[in-house]
Amino acid sequence: MNSSSAVILFTLVAALAGVSVGLECYSCLDGCEDSAGQEESVDQCGPKVQHCYRIIVDGKLSLGCALDPPARDGCSEGRDTVTCYCKGDLCNSASSTATSLGLAFAIASVIKLVV
């Protein structure tokens, strides 16, 4: 194999490796919002996964790859649950969103009480 063939082969393999890499999402199953608690890790999602999730249930935050596609991006609220889906690498960070999600949940609760 001559050097130009090796360069072409290397370029092709590198390009295909970049295409096959899936979405990256932060992952944490409990205590994500507690700085003294569990650290966030980064998960490499499967090739068909296109969304990350952030879910707060009873004040506990979980992060990860959304294996089932959501009906839409964004957040929805239930009784004691806030569920958010987003597209893009590492879009579900706990550090920047735990406070804003908690505030959104508190505001929604106050609105329900007033209305």
C-alpha positions as a LaTeX table, in Angstrom:
\begin{tabular}{lrrr}
\hline
Residue & $x$ (\AA) & $y$ (\AA) & $z$ (\AA) \\
\hline
Met1 & 0.00 & 0.00 & 0.00 \\
Asn2 & 1.49 & 3.32 & $-1.02$ \\
Ser3 & 1.36 & 6.45 & 1.15 \\
Ser4 & $-1.43$ & 8.16 & $-0.80$ \\
Ser5 & $-3.65$ & 5.07 & $-0.43$ \\
Ala6 & $-2.90$ & 4.96 & 3.29 \\
Val7 & $-3.88$ & 8.65 & 3.67 \\
Ile8 & $-7.14$ & 8.09 & 1.77 \\
Leu9 & $-7.95$ & 5.01 & 3.84 \\
Phe10 & $-7.17$ & 6.82 & 7.10 \\
Thr11 & $-9.33$ & 9.80 & 6.05 \\
Leu12 & $-12.23$ & 7.52 & 5.12 \\
Val13 & $-12.04$ & 5.58 & 8.42 \\
Ala14 & $-11.84$ & 8.83 & 10.42 \\
Ala15 & $-14.85$ & 10.27 & 8.57 \\
Leu16 & $-16.93$ & 7.13 & 9.13 \\
Ala17 & $-15.97$ & 7.04 & 12.82 \\
Gly18 & $-17.20$ & 10.62 & 13.20 \\
Val19 & $-20.52$ & 9.77 & 11.56 \\
Ser20 & $-21.10$ & 6.68 & 13.69 \\
Val21 & $-20.60$ & 8.49 & 17.00 \\
Gly22 & $-23.98$ & 9.12 & 18.60 \\
Leu23 & $-25.34$ & 11.82 & 20.81 \\
Glu24 & $-23.70$ & 12.50 & 24.18 \\
Cys25 & $-25.88$ & 13.19 & 27.22 \\
Tyr26 & $-25.11$ & 13.83 & 30.85 \\
Ser27 & $-26.09$ & 10.86 & 32.97 \\
Cys28 & $-26.97$ & 10.78 & 36.65 \\
Leu29 & $-29.71$ & 8.82 & 38.38 \\
Asp30 & $-30.06$ & 10.58 & 41.73 \\
Gly31 & $-28.54$ & 13.51 & 43.57 \\
Cys32 & $-27.48$ & 15.31 & 40.40 \\
Glu33 & $-28.47$ & 18.71 & 41.75 \\
Asp34 & $-26.56$ & 18.22 & 45.00 \\
Ser35 & $-23.00$ & 19.42 & 44.56 \\
Ala36 & $-21.90$ & 17.15 & 47.41 \\
Gly37 & $-23.70$ & 14.20 & 45.81 \\
Gln38 & $-23.13$ & 12.09 & 42.77 \\
Glu39 & $-21.12$ & 13.58 & 39.91 \\
Glu40 & $-22.57$ & 13.79 & 36.42 \\
Ser41 & $-21.01$ & 11.48 & 33.88 \\
Val42 & $-21.23$ & 11.63 & 30.10 \\
Asp43 & $-22.91$ & 8.75 & 28.28 \\
Gln44 & $-22.46$ & 7.94 & 24.61 \\
Cys45 & $-26.03$ & 7.24 & 23.44 \\
Gly46 & $-26.93$ & 4.60 & 20.89 \\
Pro47 & $-26.89$ & 5.41 & 17.18 \\
Lys48 & $-30.66$ & 5.94 & 16.96 \\
Val49 & $-30.95$ & 8.14 & 20.08 \\
Gln50 & $-31.56$ & 11.78 & 19.20 \\
His51 & $-32.65$ & 13.26 & 22.56 \\
Cys52 & $-31.37$ & 13.65 & 26.10 \\
Tyr53 & $-33.70$ & 13.86 & 29.10 \\
Arg54 & $-33.92$ & 15.67 & 32.42 \\
Ile55 & $-36.57$ & 14.40 & 34.80 \\
Ile56 & $-37.39$ & 15.70 & 38.27 \\
Val57 & $-39.60$ & 13.39 & 40.35 \\
Asp58 & $-40.39$ & 14.47 & 43.91 \\
Gly59 & $-37.44$ & 16.87 & 43.80 \\
Lys60 & $-34.89$ & 14.28 & 42.61 \\
Leu61 & $-33.18$ & 14.94 & 39.29 \\
Ser62 & $-32.24$ & 12.23 & 36.78 \\
Leu63 & $-30.35$ & 12.73 & 33.51 \\
Gly64 & $-29.63$ & 10.46 & 30.56 \\
Cys65 & $-30.19$ & 9.36 & 26.97 \\
Ala66 & $-33.85$ & 9.21 & 25.92 \\
Leu67 & $-34.20$ & 5.78 & 24.36 \\
Asp68 & $-37.77$ & 6.43 & 23.19 \\
Pro69 & $-38.27$ & 9.58 & 21.12 \\
Pro70 & $-40.45$ & 12.19 & 22.83 \\
Ala71 & $-43.57$ & 13.67 & 21.25 \\
Arg72 & $-41.82$ & 17.06 & 21.29 \\
Asp73 & $-38.76$ & 18.85 & 22.66 \\
Gly74 & $-39.12$ & 20.96 & 25.76 \\
Cys75 & $-40.61$ & 20.40 & 29.21 \\
Ser76 & $-43.91$ & 19.13 & 30.50 \\
Glu77 & $-45.18$ & 19.12 & 34.07 \\
Gly78 & $-47.20$ & 16.61 & 36.00 \\
Arg79 & $-48.26$ & 16.51 & 39.62 \\
Asp80 & $-44.80$ & 15.95 & 41.15 \\
Thr81 & $-42.85$ & 15.56 & 37.92 \\
Val82 & $-41.09$ & 17.81 & 35.41 \\
Thr83 & $-39.90$ & 16.01 & 32.26 \\
Cys84 & $-37.67$ & 17.72 & 29.70 \\
Tyr85 & $-36.25$ & 16.49 & 26.39 \\
Cys86 & $-33.62$ & 18.24 & 24.31 \\
Lys87 & $-31.52$ & 17.63 & 21.19 \\
Gly88 & $-27.80$ & 18.23 & 21.07 \\
Asp89 & $-24.69$ & 16.99 & 22.78 \\
Leu90 & $-24.73$ & 17.56 & 26.55 \\
Cys91 & $-27.91$ & 19.67 & 26.39 \\
Asn92 & $-29.27$ & 18.20 & 29.67 \\
Ser93 & $-26.74$ & 19.59 & 32.13 \\
Ala94 & $-27.83$ & 19.56 & 35.77 \\
Ser95 & $-25.67$ & 22.42 & 36.94 \\
Ser96 & $-27.23$ & 25.01 & 34.66 \\
Thr97 & $-30.78$ & 23.67 & 34.69 \\
Ala98 & $-31.55$ & 22.22 & 38.11 \\
Thr99 & $-32.11$ & 25.66 & 39.57 \\
Ser100 & $-34.15$ & 26.90 & 36.62 \\
Leu101 & $-36.26$ & 23.72 & 36.58 \\
Gly102 & $-36.85$ & 24.01 & 40.32 \\
Leu103 & $-37.87$ & 27.64 & 39.85 \\
Ala104 & $-40.16$ & 26.72 & 36.94 \\
Phe105 & $-41.76$ & 23.99 & 39.06 \\
Ala106 & $-42.27$ & 26.44 & 41.95 \\
Ile107 & $-43.81$ & 29.07 & 39.66 \\
Ala108 & $-46.13$ & 26.49 & 38.11 \\
Ser109 & $-47.22$ & 25.40 & 41.60 \\
Val110 & $-47.98$ & 28.99 & 42.60 \\
Ile111 & $-49.94$ & 29.56 & 39.39 \\
Lys112 & $-52.03$ & 26.45 & 40.11 \\
Leu113 & $-52.77$ & 27.74 & 43.59 \\
Val114 & $-53.81$ & 31.19 & 42.33 \\
Val115 & $-55.97$ & 29.96 & 39.45 \\
\hline
\end{tabular}
